[in-house]
């Protein structure tokens, strides 16, 4: 366990890159969106009254979706943590499994902290009526739109999932270079295509639609957590023979 902690600390040699970079980019995007929403009136739609008069009412929900920047950066962070740091870690005598576990520990800690930050910012956003301009930057319909504890849990699971996926991709690139990475992506595309064909041939689209339409945010979080565990196991199996 101490080795895992040391590996996690090793990745924080440049904390501004690991911790600060995603929030710096997010802050820049937030300021840009805030200026746009302040200068451009929010979307309007017409409302037909009982007297047949059309009135203009302001739209109450203006979602930017720009919070995805944090999640996308977690993929890049997972890739670089393995691809950039694995050779040096092994040169220091750390085993592949310990390096992988320590890196995953770092990803979990960052997902925990950033998930709490996103939850707090969403609470401020709701309390200020969308930062005073009805802008929903940290709020996402259905996924991040519930009570604070569910928002935190979903954020944590989503961030950890993407970090783990980035780690696995970084291991594949370190072991098989560009050819392996292309094959890795192609394999994922084949899995998706095969699943679509199976559903189409079995005429099960209605069942799939009912399943996802009835899935709550908590249920979706559980599915993502299960997927994260599978990806974690896949990366663990792949790193055993990773070359440097």
Buried (B, 14 or more C-beta within 10 A) or exposed (E): EEBBEBBBEBBBEEEEEBBEBBBEBBEEBBEEBBEEBEEEEBEEEEEEEEEEEEEEEEEEEBBBEBBEBBBEBBBBBBBBBBBEBBEEBBEEEBEBEBBBBBBBBBBBEBBBEBBBBBBBBBBEBEEEEBBEBBBBBBBBEEBBBBEEEBBBBBBBBBBBBBBBBBBBBBBBBBBBEEEBBEEBEEEEEEEEEEEEEEEEEEEEEEEEEEEEEEBEBEEBBBEBBEBBEEBBEBBBEBBEEBEE
